Amino acid sequence: MLQLDVCKSEIKQLEPWGEIPWQELRRVENEAGLTIRFFEYPTRKIDNSWREDHAFELINEVNNKSYFVVFHTEDYNALPLVPLVLPKKSLNQLKEHQQKISEIKSELNDTLDGYAKEYTHYLEERIKAVEDRLSFEMAQNNYTDAAEDHVKIMTAWCPKNAEAKLEKLLEKEGVVYLSEEAT
């Protein structure tokens, strides 16, 4: 399910940041005239001057990556990095949404499993009927007409284990037939 994949991706993006108070950050940006930028960067490559020259706040370090925010008084990026664009959603809301989607997916799978159990026999019967019809159509293409189209002559092969069943069917249908061992 695409929604589940998107939700998982957004959760993965937000997990290193924890629960981000988006409304509070918007309020700070509006009231203080600040721009808040989010960054992810290899910890060993962070320039110490960034901490000194900017309002730099380290949020987390995971797998040798640092997750930090920088506060600017103007809408510009003084760091030589591309800021992240994070989902403007609550991590908890995303996890709840993921859980709901997983539950719906599970219910749908259970429903489909029920249909499969209920209708498999019917589908097998339909497949058999279509196979029989196809066999009949193929057989009709493999005969020759005789006695002014009143007699049909057909040459066919039948496995030994199905011979009795075939003979019973031919007798039931009133078909005159000759049988001989294959050579």
C-alpha positions in Angstrom: 0.0 0.0 0.0 1.4 3.3 -1.1 0.0 5.2 2.0 1.8 2.8 4.3 5.1 3.3 2.5 4.7 7.1 2.6 3.9 6.9 6.3 6.9 4.7 7.0 9.1 7.1 5.1 7.9 10.1 7.0 8.3 8.4 10.3 11.9 7.5 9.3 12.6 11.1 8.5 11.2 12.4 11.8 12.5 9.7 14.2 15.9 11.3 14.7 14.2 14.6 15.6 11.7 13.2 18.0 8.4 15.0 18.5 8.7 18.4 16.8 6.4 21.1 18.3 5.4 22.6 14.9 2.9 25.1 16.3 5.3 26.4 18.8 8.0 26.8 16.2 5.6 28.7 13.9 4.7 31.0 16.8 8.5 31.6 17.5 9.1 32.3 13.8 6.2 34.8 13.6 6.7 36.6 16.9 10.5 36.7 16.9 10.9 37.1 13.2 13.2 34.1 13.0 13.6 31.5 10.3 14.3 28.0 11.6 16.2 25.5 9.4 16.6 21.8 9.9 19.8 20.0 8.9 21.3 16.6 8.8 25.1 16.3 8.4 27.9 13.9 9.1 29.1 14.6 12.7 32.8 14.6 11.8 32.3 17.2 9.1 30.6 19.8 11.2 32.6 23.0 11.3 32.9 24.3 14.9 32.6 27.9 13.6 28.9 27.1 12.8 28.2 26.7 16.5 29.9 30.0 17.3 28.7 32.1 14.4 25.0 30.9 14.3 22.2 30.1 16.7 23.0 26.4 16.3 21.2 23.8 18.4 22.1 20.1 18.2 19.0 18.0 18.5 20.4 14.4 18.1 23.3 12.3 16.9 22.4 9.0 15.3 24.8 6.7 13.3 27.5 9.4 13.0 25.0 11.9 11.7 24.1 15.1 13.6 20.6 16.5 13.5 20.5 20.2 14.3 18.6 23.4 13.8 19.8 26.9 13.0 17.9 30.0 13.8 18.3 33.0 11.5 16.9 36.5 11.7 16.5 36.7 8.0 15.2 34.1 5.4 18.6 33.0 4.2 20.9 30.1 4.6 24.4 31.2 5.8 25.6 27.6 6.1 26.9 25.7 3.0 24.2 23.1 3.4 20.8 22.4 2.0 18.1 22.5 4.7 15.8 19.5 5.1 12.1 19.7 4.4 10.5 17.7 7.0 6.9 16.5 7.1 4.8 19.0 9.1 3.2 16.3 11.1 3.5 14.9 14.6 5.6 11.8 14.9 3.0 10.3 17.2 0.2 11.1 14.7 2.2 9.4 12.0 2.8 6.3 14.1 -0.9 6.2 14.9 -1.8 6.6 11.2 0.7 3.8 10.4 -0.9 1.5 12.9 -4.4 2.2 11.5 -3.2 1.6 7.9 -1.6 -1.7 9.1 -4.8 -2.7 10.8 -6.8 -2.0 7.6 -4.3 -3.9 5.5 -4.6 -6.8 7.9 -8.4 -6.7 7.7 -8.3 -6.6 3.9 -5.9 -9.5 3.8 -8.2 -11.5 6.1 -11.2 -10.7 3.9 -9.2 -11.7 0.8 -8.2 -15.0 2.5 -11.8 -15.6 3.3 -12.8 -15.0 -0.3 -10.0 -17.3 -1.5 -11.2 -20.1 0.8 -14.9 -19.6 -0.1 -14.5 -19.3 -3.9 -11.5 -21.5 -4.7 -13.7 -24.5 -5.4 -15.9 -22.5 -7.7 -12.9 -21.1 -9.6 -11.5 -24.6 -9.9 -14.8 -25.8 -11.4 -14.8 -22.9 -13.8 -11.2 -23.5 -14.9 -12.1 -27.2 -15.4 -15.1 -26.3 -17.5 -13.1 -23.9 -19.7 -10.4 -26.5 -20.1 -13.0 -29.1 -21.2 -14.5 -26.6 -23.6 -11.0 -25.8 -25.0 -10.3 -29.5 -25.4 -13.6 -30.0 -27.2 -12.8 -27.0 -29.5 -9.3 -28.4 -30.2 -10.8 -31.9 -30.9 -13.3 -30.4 -33.4 -10.4 -29.0 -35.3 -8.8 -32.4 -35.5 -11.4 -34.5 -37.3 -12.3 -35.0 -40.9 -15.8 -35.2 -42.4 -17.0 -38.4 -44.1 -20.3 -39.7 -45.6 -21.4 -36.2 -46.7 -20.7 -34.6 -43.3 -22.8 -37.2 -41.4 -19.8 -39.0 -40.0 -16.8 -37.4 -38.2 -13.5 -39.3 -38.1 -11.1 -38.4 -35.4 -7.7 -39.8 -34.4 -6.8 -39.2 -30.8 -4.6 -40.4 -28.1 -5.6 -41.1 -24.5 -3.3 -42.0 -21.5 -3.7 -45.5 -20.3 -4.9 -44.4 -16.8 -7.8 -42.4 -18.4 -8.9 -45.0 -20.9 -11.8 -46.5 -18.9 -13.2 -43.0 -18.2 -13.0 -42.1 -21.9 -14.7 -45.3 -23.0 -17.5 -44.7 -20.5 -18.0 -41.1 -21.8 -18.0 -42.3 -25.5 -20.6 -45.0 -24.7 -22.7 -42.6 -22.8 -22.7 -40.1 -25.7 -23.4 -42.9 -28.2 -20.2 -42.5 -30.1 -18.9 -45.4 -32.2 -15.2 -45.8 -31.7 -12.3 -48.1 -32.3 -9.5 -48.5 -29.9 -6.0 -49.9 -30.5 -2.6 -49.8 -28.7 -0.3 -46.9 -29.6 2.7 -47.8 -31.6 
